[in-house]
Amino acid sequence: MFTPQMAMDLTYNAIMMAVKVSAPIMIATIIVGVAVNIIQTVTSIKDQTISFVPKIVVAVVVLTMFMPYTIQTMVEYFENTFMMFGMFGR
């Protein structure tokens, strides 16, 4: 029987998995964005598009570096979720 507590656990685990998977990319792009904005402020460059390319490059690099971790985290989440739903089929 699917209880409200199980629904809450499923939702919590989904949110935590999303945070774990997205955190490395978000942190790296925020750091690069702040660094580029500081450089733009010091040099008085007001172009909005200058920070876009470094953020994309860093996001792609971090994504490729953390791909094994991301895949492992998602596989563990889905295995746990399917095992939880497998208990209800009996």
NUMI-175456 format. One record per residue: residue in one letter; x, y, z of N, C-alpha, C in turn. Coordinates in steps of 0.1 Angstrom, whole numbers, plus 5000, padded with zeros to 4 digits. Layout:
N
[A [X Y Z] [X Y Z] [X Y Z]]
...
END
This chain:
90
[M [5008 4988 5000] [5000 5000 5000] [5009 5012 5000]]
[F [5005 5022 4992] [5013 5034 4990] [5008 5044 5000]]
[T [5016 5048 5010] [5013 5057 5020] [5017 5071 5017]]
[P [5012 5081 5024] [5016 5095 5022] [5031 5096 5025]]
[Q [5036 5089 5035] [5050 5090 5039] [5059 5085 5027]]
[M [5054 5074 5020] [5062 5069 5009] [5062 5080 4998]]
[A [5051 5087 4996] [5051 5097 4986] [5060 5109 4989]]
[M [5061 5112 5002] [5070 5123 5006] [5084 5118 5005]]
[D [5087 5106 5008] [5101 5101 5006] [5105 5100 4991]]
[L [5096 5097 4983] [5098 5096 4969] [5101 5110 4963]]
[T [5093 5120 4968] [5095 5134 4964] [5108 5139 4969]]
[Y [5111 5137 4981] [5124 5141 4987] [5136 5136 4980]]
[N [5135 5123 4977] [5146 5116 4970] [5148 5122 4956]]
[A [5137 5125 4949] [5138 5131 4936] [5144 5145 4936]]
[I [5140 5153 4946] [5146 5166 4947] [5161 5165 4951]]
[M [5165 5156 4960] [5179 5155 4964] [5187 5150 4952]]
[M [5182 5141 4944] [5189 5136 4932] [5191 5148 4923]]
[A [5181 5156 4920] [5182 5167 4911] [5193 5177 4916]]
[V [5193 5179 4929] [5203 5188 4935] [5217 5183 4933]]
[K [5219 5170 4936] [5232 5164 4935] [5237 5164 4921]]
[V [5228 5162 4911] [5232 5161 4897] [5235 5175 4892]]
[S [5227 5185 4896] [5229 5199 4890] [5239 5208 4898]]
[A [5242 5204 4910] [5251 5213 4918] [5265 5216 4912]]
[P [5272 5206 4907] [5285 5209 4902] [5285 5219 4890]]
[I [5275 5217 4881] [5274 5226 4870] [5270 5240 4875]]
[M [5260 5241 4884] [5256 5254 4888] [5267 5261 4896]]
[I [5274 5254 4905] [5285 5261 4912] [5295 5266 4903]]
[A [5300 5258 4893] [5310 5262 4884] [5306 5274 4876]]
[T [5294 5274 4870] [5289 5285 4862] [5287 5298 4870]]
[I [5283 5297 4883] [5282 5308 4891] [5295 5315 4894]]
[I [5305 5306 4897] [5319 5311 4900] [5324 5319 4887]]
[V [5323 5312 4876] [5327 5319 4863] [5320 5331 4860]]
[G [5307 5331 4862] [5299 5343 4860] [5303 5355 4869]]
[V [5305 5352 4882] [5310 5363 4891] [5324 5368 4887]]
[A [5333 5359 4883] [5346 5363 4879] [5346 5372 4866]]
[V [5338 5368 4857] [5336 5376 4844] [5330 5389 4847]]
[N [5320 5389 4856] [5314 5402 4860] [5323 5411 4867]]
[I [5332 5406 4875] [5342 5414 4882] [5352 5420 4872]]
[I [5356 5412 4862] [5365 5416 4852] [5358 5427 4843]]
[Q [5345 5425 4840] [5338 5435 4832] [5336 5448 4840]]
[T [5335 5447 4853] [5333 5459 4861] [5346 5467 4862]]
[V [5357 5460 4864] [5370 5466 4865] [5374 5473 4852]]
[T [5371 5466 4841] [5375 5471 4827] [5364 5480 4821]]
[S [5353 5482 4828] [5342 5490 4823] [5336 5485 4810]]
[I [5336 5472 4808] [5329 5466 4796] [5315 5463 4800]]
[K [5306 5468 4792] [5292 5466 4796] [5284 5456 4786]]
[D [5291 5448 4779] [5285 5439 4770] [5280 5427 4778]]
[Q [5267 5423 4776] [5261 5412 4783] [5265 5399 4777]]
[T [5269 5398 4765] [5272 5385 4758] [5286 5380 4762]]
[I [5294 5388 4768] [5308 5383 4770] [5308 5372 4781]]
[S [5299 5373 4791] [5299 5362 4801] [5292 5349 4796]]
[F [5285 5350 4785] [5278 5338 4781] [5287 5327 4776]]
[V [5297 5330 4768] [5306 5319 4762] [5314 5312 4773]]
[P [5320 5319 4782] [5328 5312 4793] [5319 5303 4801]]
[K [5307 5308 4804] [5297 5299 4812] [5294 5287 4805]]
[I [5291 5288 4792] [5288 5276 4784] [5300 5266 4783]]
[V [5312 5272 4781] [5324 5263 4780] [5326 5256 4794]]
[V [5325 5263 4805] [5327 5257 4818] [5316 5247 4821]]
[A [5304 5250 4817] [5293 5240 4819] [5295 5227 4811]]
[V [5300 5228 4799] [5303 5216 4791] [5314 5208 4797]]
[V [5325 5215 4801] [5337 5209 4807] [5333 5202 4820]]
[V [5325 5209 4829] [5321 5203 4842] [5312 5191 4839]]
[L [5303 5192 4829] [5293 5182 4826] [5301 5169 4822]]
[T [5311 5171 4814] [5319 5159 4809] [5327 5153 4821]]
[M [5332 5162 4830] [5340 5157 4841] [5332 5149 4851]]
[F [5319 5154 4853] [5311 5148 4863] [5300 5138 4857]]
[M [5302 5134 4845] [5292 5125 4839] [5292 5112 4846]]
[P [5303 5105 4849] [5302 5092 4856] [5295 5094 4870]]
[Y [5297 5104 4877] [5290 5107 4890] [5275 5109 4887]]
[T [5272 5116 4877] [5258 5119 4874] [5251 5106 4870]]
[I [5257 5098 4862] [5251 5086 4858] [5249 5076 4869]]
[Q [5259 5075 4878] [5258 5067 4890] [5247 5071 4899]]
[T [5246 5084 4901] [5236 5089 4910] [5222 5087 4905]]
[M [5220 5088 4892] [5207 5086 4886] [5203 5071 4886]]
[V [5213 5063 4883] [5210 5048 4883] [5206 5044 4897]]
[E [5213 5048 4907] [5210 5044 4921] [5196 5049 4924]]
[Y [5193 5061 4920] [5179 5067 4923] [5168 5058 4917]]
[F [5170 5055 4904] [5160 5048 4897] [5159 5033 4902]]
[E [5171 5027 4906] [5170 5014 4911] [5162 5014 4924]]
[N [5165 5023 4933] [5158 5024 4946] [5143 5027 4943]]
[T [5140 5035 4934] [5126 5038 4931] [5118 5026 4925]]
[F [5125 5019 4916] [5118 5007 4910] [5117 4996 4920]]
[M [5127 4995 4929] [5125 4985 4940] [5114 4988 4949]]
[M [5112 5001 4952] [5101 5005 4961] [5088 5002 4954]]
[F [5087 5005 4941] [5074 5002 4934] [5073 4987 4932]]
[G [5084 4979 4932] [5083 4965 4930] [5076 4958 4942]]
[M [5077 4964 4954] [5071 4959 4966] [5056 4960 4965]]
[F [5050 4969 4957] [5036 4970 4956] [5030 4960 4947]]
[G [5038 4954 4938] [5032 4945 4929] [5029 4931 4935]]
[R [5033 4929 4947] [5030 4916 4953] [5017 4915 4959]]
END
